[in-house]
Amino acid sequence: MENGGSVYEPTTSPTEQAPRRGLRACVCTAAHLGPRRLSLKVLQLVLSFLAFVLEEVIKICSRCGGLYFFEFASCCAFLLCIPVLAMYCTSLYERVGKDQVKHLDLWIVSVMGVVFLLASIVFSATNDGTSVETAAVVFGYFASITFIVDAVMMWFQRHQAKKDAPQEKTTRPRNAAENQPLNNEPV
């Protein structure tokens, strides 16, 4: 007041912006993934989609169990890639929490990598050998490799983060005075 300034000027802090709502919340950014992980995620999506489409083109099968398992694995992999990629690239990453998104992603890519690899092995053993079936199996193997590589990369990142985190001492040395009774008077 003496120097002509506002009374609250030195003690106020800028207000935080409200979370985005509506169409502004759908802004896509790849900042949470980085270029290597983003390319892996897009490759997982494309390869699992191609494997799914190619197995859908197959009209006749003599032993269909492997085909149905491969269909299930490729469809699940494709459909699970979409929400994970959406969480990383939108404001859902902050809303859900980065640790929860990374944990969910690790489980999805680990399970889908193993299931997709198993389905590709089973389908390659039970298919009739047509060119479409062979192409579907090849895309299935490539997709399962991308899922497994992504899971290994995430596991190493998580392991490195735990190793780099400062270790807390949970046990304290006991002081001799702590073990003594509060009253030293005889009863």
C-alpha positions as CSV (number, residue, x, y, z in Angstrom):
1,M,0.0,0.0,0.0
2,E,2.8,2.3,0.7
3,N,4.6,1.7,-2.5
4,G,1.4,1.7,-4.6
5,G,1.2,-2.1,-5.0
6,S,-1.7,-4.3,-4.2
7,V,-2.1,-5.7,-0.7
8,Y,-2.2,-9.4,-1.9
9,E,0.4,-9.2,-4.6
10,P,3.4,-10.7,-2.8
11,T,1.5,-13.6,-1.2
12,T,-0.7,-14.8,-4.0
13,S,0.3,-17.6,-6.3
14,P,-1.0,-18.3,-9.7
15,T,-4.1,-20.5,-9.9
16,E,-3.9,-23.9,-11.4
17,Q,-5.8,-24.5,-14.7
18,A,-8.9,-26.6,-14.5
19,P,-8.6,-30.0,-16.1
20,R,-9.6,-30.0,-19.8
21,R,-13.1,-31.1,-20.6
22,G,-14.9,-31.9,-23.9
23,L,-13.0,-31.8,-27.1
24,R,-9.9,-30.1,-25.6
25,A,-9.3,-33.2,-23.5
26,C,-8.9,-35.3,-26.6
27,V,-5.6,-33.7,-27.6
28,C,-3.2,-36.4,-28.7
29,T,0.4,-36.4,-27.6
30,A,3.1,-39.0,-27.7
31,A,5.2,-37.4,-25.0
32,H,4.5,-40.1,-22.5
33,L,5.8,-43.0,-24.7
34,G,8.8,-41.7,-26.5
35,P,9.6,-42.5,-30.1
36,R,10.8,-46.1,-29.6
37,R,7.8,-47.2,-27.4
38,L,5.3,-45.3,-29.7
39,S,6.6,-47.1,-32.7
40,L,6.4,-50.5,-30.9
41,K,2.8,-49.7,-29.8
42,V,1.8,-48.7,-33.4
43,L,3.5,-51.8,-34.7
44,Q,1.7,-54.0,-32.3
45,L,-1.6,-52.5,-33.4
46,V,-0.9,-52.8,-37.1
47,L,0.5,-56.4,-37.0
48,S,-2.2,-57.7,-34.7
49,F,-4.8,-56.1,-37.0
50,L,-3.2,-57.6,-40.1
51,A,-3.0,-61.1,-38.5
52,F,-6.7,-60.8,-37.5
53,V,-7.8,-59.7,-41.0
54,L,-5.8,-62.4,-42.7
55,E,-7.3,-65.1,-40.5
56,E,-10.8,-63.8,-41.2
57,V,-10.2,-64.2,-44.9
58,I,-9.7,-67.9,-44.5
59,K,-12.8,-69.6,-45.8
60,I,-12.1,-73.4,-45.3
61,C,-10.2,-75.2,-42.6
62,S,-9.8,-78.9,-41.9
63,R,-8.7,-78.5,-38.3
64,C,-10.2,-75.3,-37.0
65,G,-9.2,-75.3,-33.3
66,G,-5.9,-73.6,-34.0
67,L,-7.6,-71.1,-36.3
68,Y,-10.2,-70.2,-33.6
69,F,-7.5,-69.8,-30.9
70,F,-5.5,-67.6,-33.3
71,E,-8.6,-65.6,-34.1
72,F,-9.2,-65.0,-30.4
73,A,-5.6,-64.0,-29.7
74,S,-5.3,-61.6,-32.6
75,C,-8.6,-60.0,-32.0
76,C,-7.9,-59.5,-28.3
77,A,-4.4,-58.1,-29.0
78,F,-5.8,-55.7,-31.5
79,L,-8.7,-54.5,-29.3
80,L,-6.5,-54.2,-26.2
81,C,-3.9,-52.1,-28.0
82,I,-6.4,-49.4,-28.8
83,P,-7.3,-48.3,-25.2
84,V,-3.7,-48.6,-24.0
85,L,-2.5,-46.4,-26.8
86,A,-5.4,-44.0,-26.1
87,M,-4.4,-43.8,-22.5
88,Y,-0.8,-43.0,-23.3
89,C,-1.7,-40.4,-25.9
90,T,-4.5,-38.5,-24.2
91,S,-5.2,-36.8,-20.9
92,L,-6.3,-40.1,-19.5
93,Y,-2.7,-40.7,-18.7
94,E,-2.8,-38.1,-16.0
95,R,-6.4,-38.9,-14.8
96,V,-5.7,-42.6,-14.4
97,G,-2.2,-42.1,-13.1
98,K,1.1,-43.0,-14.8
99,D,1.9,-45.9,-12.4
100,Q,-1.5,-47.5,-13.0
101,V,-1.2,-47.1,-16.8
102,K,2.3,-48.5,-16.9
103,H,1.3,-51.4,-14.6
104,L,-1.7,-52.2,-16.8
105,D,0.3,-51.9,-19.9
106,L,3.0,-54.3,-18.6
107,W,0.4,-56.9,-17.8
108,I,-1.4,-56.5,-21.1
109,V,1.7,-56.8,-23.3
110,S,3.1,-59.6,-21.2
111,V,0.0,-61.7,-21.4
112,M,-0.8,-60.9,-25.0
113,G,2.8,-61.7,-26.1
114,V,2.7,-65.1,-24.5
115,V,-0.9,-65.9,-25.7
116,F,-0.2,-64.6,-29.2
117,L,3.0,-66.6,-29.5
118,L,1.2,-69.7,-28.3
119,A,-1.7,-69.1,-30.7
120,S,0.8,-68.6,-33.6
121,I,2.6,-71.9,-32.7
122,V,-0.7,-73.8,-32.5
123,F,-2.1,-72.3,-35.7
124,S,1.1,-72.9,-37.6
125,A,0.9,-76.6,-36.5
126,T,-2.7,-77.0,-37.4
127,N,-3.2,-74.9,-40.6
128,D,-3.7,-76.3,-44.1
129,G,-0.7,-74.6,-45.6
130,T,-2.4,-72.0,-47.8
131,S,-0.7,-68.7,-48.5
132,V,-3.2,-66.7,-46.5
133,E,-2.8,-69.0,-43.5
134,T,1.0,-68.7,-43.8
135,A,0.8,-64.9,-44.0
136,A,-1.5,-64.8,-41.0
137,V,1.0,-67.0,-39.0
138,V,3.9,-64.8,-40.0
139,F,2.1,-61.6,-38.9
140,G,1.1,-63.4,-35.7
141,Y,4.8,-64.2,-34.9
142,F,5.9,-60.7,-35.7
143,A,3.1,-59.3,-33.5
144,S,4.0,-61.6,-30.6
145,I,7.6,-60.6,-30.9
146,T,6.7,-56.9,-30.7
147,F,4.6,-57.6,-27.6
148,I,7.4,-59.6,-25.9
149,V,10.0,-57.0,-26.8
150,D,7.8,-54.2,-25.3
151,A,7.2,-56.3,-22.2
152,V,11.0,-56.9,-21.8
153,M,11.7,-53.2,-22.3
154,M,9.1,-52.2,-19.7
155,W,10.4,-54.7,-17.2
156,F,14.0,-53.4,-17.6
157,Q,12.8,-49.8,-17.2
158,R,10.8,-50.8,-14.1
159,H,13.8,-52.7,-12.7
160,Q,16.2,-49.8,-13.4
161,A,13.8,-47.3,-11.7
162,K,13.7,-49.5,-8.6
163,K,17.4,-49.8,-8.6
164,D,18.0,-46.1,-9.0
165,A,15.4,-45.1,-6.3
166,P,17.0,-44.2,-2.9
167,Q,16.8,-47.1,-0.5
168,E,15.1,-46.3,2.9
169,K,16.3,-47.8,6.1
170,T,13.2,-49.3,7.7
171,T,15.0,-50.5,10.9
172,R,16.4,-48.2,13.4
173,P,19.1,-49.1,15.9
174,R,17.5,-49.3,19.3
175,N,18.8,-46.9,21.9
176,A,19.5,-48.3,25.3
177,A,17.4,-45.6,27.0
178,E,14.3,-46.8,25.0
179,N,14.4,-50.2,26.6
180,Q,14.3,-48.9,30.1
181,P,11.0,-48.4,32.0
182,L,9.7,-44.9,32.4
183,N,9.5,-45.1,36.2
184,N,12.7,-46.0,37.9
185,E,11.1,-46.0,41.3
186,P,10.8,-49.3,43.2
187,V,7.3,-50.4,43.8
